[in-house]
Amino acid sequence: MLKRPMLLGIVLLAGAVSAEDQSRPGFASCAAYYFLAARGHGMQDYDRLYSAGEFSLNEAARRHGRPAAEQRMGEASGTMMTAIGQDWRNIKVLDDAYGATCETLLLDAGYTGF
């Protein structure tokens, strides 16, 4: 039986998002992260983070179709909310687990909104 990769005790969605590389999140997971981060951080960061979420979701939809992208994003979002204990004050847990890899993924895809 394969074990899912762990980072800071958080499952990185290897099973929930099978088309993504198991060692890093893909666009659907990054969309979930950025939309959650937009809500978990102050208003000064909202537009920047939300725009990154939209770009991520659109890339996931372009690659996998809109229904699959939205389903994967929803599954990732649920896993992330569980990881922070449904408490926005714990958003740093997601920042640490997803922030750098999602930023790299978007920059590699040509995103310029950071």
N, C-alpha and C positions, 0 to 999 in steps of 0.2 A: 504494500500500500504506500503510495506517495504521500509525503507530508507537504503541506503548503508552506511556502517560505514565510518566515516571521521577521518582523522589524519592530523593535520596541514592544513586543507582545501583541502586535496587530497583524491579523491575517491580511496579506496583500492581494486578496481577491483572485488568486490563481485559478480557483475553480469557478468563480462567478463570472469571470471575464476570460474565457478560454482562448480567445483569439489574441490575447495580449501576451507578451513575453512575461514569464512567471517571475522574473527578477526585477521588473519595473512596471509601473502602471502605464496603461495606454490612454488613448484620447477619452474614452468613456469614463474611466476612473478619474482622469484629470478634470473632466467636466464636473463630476460630482464633487471633487475636492474644491475646485474654484468657486462653485456655487455655494458650497457650505462655508468656505472661507470668507466669501463676500458677506455672509450673514454673521459670521463669528468675529469679524474684525470691525473696527470703527468705520464710520461713514467716509472718512478720508480715503479709505482703500476700496470702498464698495465698487465704484465704476470700473476701476482697473481689474479687480478680481472677477467681477461679473462678466466683463468683456472677454477675459481669458477663458471663462467657462463656456461662453457662447462659441468662441473659436474652437475649443476642444470638442464640444458636442457636434458642431458642424463637420469637423474632420472625421469624427467617429461615424457620423451619418453618411458621409461621402464614401467611406471605406466599407461600411457594413450595412447600410440602409438605415433610415430613420427609426423604424420600430425596434430593430436590434440594438441600435445605439442608445435609445431611450431606456430600453429594458436593462442593458448593462449599466448604464448610469444610475438607474434606480436601485439596482442591487448593490452597486458600489456605495451609494449614498447611505443605504441602510446599514451596511457593514461599518462605514465610517461613523455614523451616529452612535452605533453600539460601542465603537472604540473610544469615543469621548464620553460615554455614559450619558448620552442625551443632554450634555451640559456644555453650552457654548464657551464657558470659561476655560474649557480644556482644548480649545482649538489649536493650541500649540502642538499637541500630540499629532494632529494631522499635518500641520506645517512641517514638523520635523520628518514625518514619514513620507510626505508627498511633495512638499514645496520645491525642493531642488530638482528632483527628477521630472516633475511636471513642467517646470520652467524650461529645462533643457529640451524636453520633447517639443514644446511649443516653439522655442527658438529654432530648433532644427527644421520645423515645418514652415518656417518663415513668418511666424507671428512677431509683430513689432510693437505690441501694446504695453510692454512692461516699462 
